[in-house]
Amino acid sequence: MTKLFTLPQTLFADPDFTIGVATSSFQIEGGADTREPCIWDSFCQQPGKILDGSNGLVACDHVHRWAEDIEMIASLNVDAYRFSISWPRIIKADGSVNQQGLDFYLNILVALKARGIKAYVTLYHWDLPQYLEDEGGWLNRQTAYAFAYFAEVVVRAFGDLVYSWATLNEPFCSAYLGYEVGIHAPGKVGKQFGKKAIHHLLLAHGLGMQKLREFAPQAQSGIVLNFTPFYPASNSSKDLAATQLAHDHFNDWYIRPLLKGEYPALIDLLPENHRPHIEDGDMDIIAQSIDFLGVNYYTRAIVTDDGSDDPLQLPPAPDCETTAMGWEVFPQGLTDLLLQLHRDYALPPIIITENGLASDDEMHNGEAVDTQRIRYLQTHMDAVASAAQQGVKITGYFVWSLMDNFEWALGYAKRFGIVYVDYSTQQRTLKSSAKALAEMLANRKPL
């Protein structure tokens, strides 16, 4: 018997509170022969970069199976589907528009509308066209303007079929993981790169917001950031200082420019060659009003000062529950994070745009029983409701992810989906968590 979710208090039971599932283009689409190459195609070709040596050329073959996937989403009784647009599927290397790529997404949007499912569309989820990376990628200021052009093409084409737009997903991952520590595409390594890349990403967000306001004024528009709440390993002054430094680098650096038009004060402490080049007017472009802030949360980090220049993030304690990623299960961290943001900033409405876990799911007798995921999602929904009770304005919650997919540098080794994907046959099977979610939402919806 499937264990059911229970609706956390009144927040999730409210029909105006949006509950959905999420994916991203490179992780599920495949269909690489119908788009330009992106930085992840190139990264996958480099030996040793992807844990299992795989790539995203086929992934979940969503390009060919989108219709059945939309039916599957509808069967879950969700209010909304969050997905991203593949930039290299839309804009060709010569700057012309790939109408076939636009039509692919238009078909999805029309199918969603016919089923009463709201479309939450992210313009950029990490798959930068390789032809732009060849010109410097996010280290080149012109990439921000190329993004604005891409945004205009997409927004004008999709019209009122999109309920909610996000400019970027997790620019921290694009800038820090991709341009500073090199574990994500394009794989650049150097502290002199990370802060420059994030400035151009945030500039792209601002320029993209201008296009959204002009061509989709009726839609909700914002950005999606990932956050890690940091906790000190002890109450020592050094550990407390290290924890604050980690927060400033990995959380505040991304939200403060958006909501206050400035970088954290530590920018003045950085070596000159690590600082971004900020032109007049940049911060105003970055800090224009947004309708919502997307918050992605998975786990917390415990920080200590080990005497090095950087705060040390400790591994989870041996006695705590962890996911297949080795991340601590800590739902209280989501409540703490939301309350901290609420204290520090005058926030727009919050949407939990990603929350979920990887578990070692296997098929047995035609079923995938993912009890840990059900428990994880339940406790984290409760954590969201707790923050709302304490005054945080939260309007939606999205499970990551709809289905197992290409998990970036880990390839297909980790399964985040509530739907099991057999990559050899592309068969989709609802896991216990998907069935529980569908039943919870069926009970929630008015007859």
NORMO-V747285 format. One record per run of one state. SS is the DSSP state (a for helix, b for strand, c for the rest). FROM is the first residue (numbers start at 1). TO is the last residue. If there is no record, write none. Layout:
# NORMO-V747285
SS&FROM&TO  SS&FROM&TO
This chain:
# NORMO-V747285
c&1&17  b&18&22  c&23&24  a&25&28  c&29&31  a&32&34  c&35&37  b&38&38  a&39&44  c&45&61  a&62&75  c&76&79  b&80&84  c&85&86  a&87&90  b&91&91  c&92&96  b&97&97  c&98&98  a&99&114  c&115&117  b&118&124  c&125&128  b&129&129  a&130&133  c&134&136  a&137&139  c&140&141  a&142&161  c&162&163  b&164&169  c&170&170  a&171&179  c&180&180  b&181&181  c&182&188  b&189&189  c&190&190  a&191&215  c&216&219  b&220&226  c&227&229  b&230&232  c&233&236  a&237&260  c&261&264  a&265&269  c&270&271  a&272&274  c&275&281  a&282&286  c&287&291  b&292&297  c&298&300  b&301&304  c&305&311  b&312&314  c&315&321  b&322&322  c&323&327  b&328&328  c&329&331  a&332&344  c&345&348  b&349&355  c&356&363  b&364&364  c&365&366  b&367&367  c&368&370  a&371&389  c&390&393  b&394&400  c&401&402  b&403&403  c&404&407  a&408&410  c&411&418  b&419&422  c&423&426  b&427&430  c&431&431  a&432&444  c&445&447
